[in-house]
Amino acid sequence: LANFAGIAPVQHSSGNKQKIKKSKLGNRSLYDIFYNLAIRMLGVTRGEKKPNHPMYHAYYEKKLAEGKTKWQAIICVMRKLVNVIYSMMKYKTEYKMPVVPERAA
């Protein structure tokens, strides 16, 4: 599903040189849907100033702490969403909101 949507990276190699680049193939409308979904998951509620989905926001922050750029971190969130949706389709289950323990400040 990630490859079909154009989210999975593509390896370009020749001889001893290897590069992994963003795929320009795939269904662009599906890519846009996953992008918009990822942005919505990372968004913050107006009045309360807390993320719409804490699990994905924590994952995004973790990727930023690992040294990824904001765009790379968003693509990681998109890939995580693809994996969740694919497993829901494969096992024919409904989405269950995971419980994220709150950190002590």
N, C-alpha and C positions, 0 to 999 in steps of 0.2 A: 504494500500500500504506500509506503514511504517513497519507493522508487517510482511508482505510478504518479504520485503527486509531485515529484521532482524535489523532494526534501532530502533524500539520501545522497551522500557525496559520491562522486565518480572519480575513479583513479585513472590518471593519464600517465602512462609510463612508456619509456623508450630506452632500451639499453639499460644503463645503470641509473638513469634518472627516473624518479617517481614523484608525482605530484597528485594531491587530492584536491579537487576543485568542486565548486557548486555545480550541480546538474542544471543544464539549460533545457533538458528534455522534461517531459512529464506534462500533466494536465495543469495548465496555468490557473484555471478557475478553481480547481481543487486546492492548489497551492495557496491561492488568495483566501479561500475559506479557512484553511488551517492557520494562516497568518493572522486573520482577523480574530479567530478563536483564541489564539495564543495571546494577542494583545488584550482581549477582554478578560482572560484569566489573570493577567498581570496587572490589570487596572485597579484603581483605588476608589473605594466608595467615597462620595463627596463629603458627607457630613462627618463620618466616623474616622476617616483617614486610615482605614485598614484595607488590605488587599481583598479583592473579590474572591479569590481562591488561594488561601494561605500556602497550600502545598506547592503549587506551581510558582508562587512568588518566592518561597524559600529555595526552590530548585534554581530559579533564575539568579537569586543572590549568590547561591553557592557557585554557580558557573562564573559569575563576575569575579568572585573571590579567587577562583582558579586561574584568573588572568585572561579570560575570554572577553572579546569586545561585546558591546550591547547587542549588536546584530547576531553574533555567533551564539550568544546566550538565548536570544529569541528563537533561533533555529533549533537549539537543543530542546526548548519547551515545545516547539512544534513537533519535533520527533517524539517526545514523550506522549503528546496528545495522540499522535498517529498510533503509537503502540497500544495505548489504552483503548482507542476506538477499534483497532483491529482485533484485540482480544475480546472485546464486547461482541463483535460480529462473529468471531470464531466460536465462542462458547455460548452465544445467544443469551447473554445476561444483560441486566440493566446496570446503569452506572450507580455505584455506591460512593458517596462522598467519604474520603478517608478522614480519620480523626487526626488532627495535628496537635500535639501537645504544645501548650504555650510555654515559652521560655520565661524563667524568672528574671526580672530586670535588675 
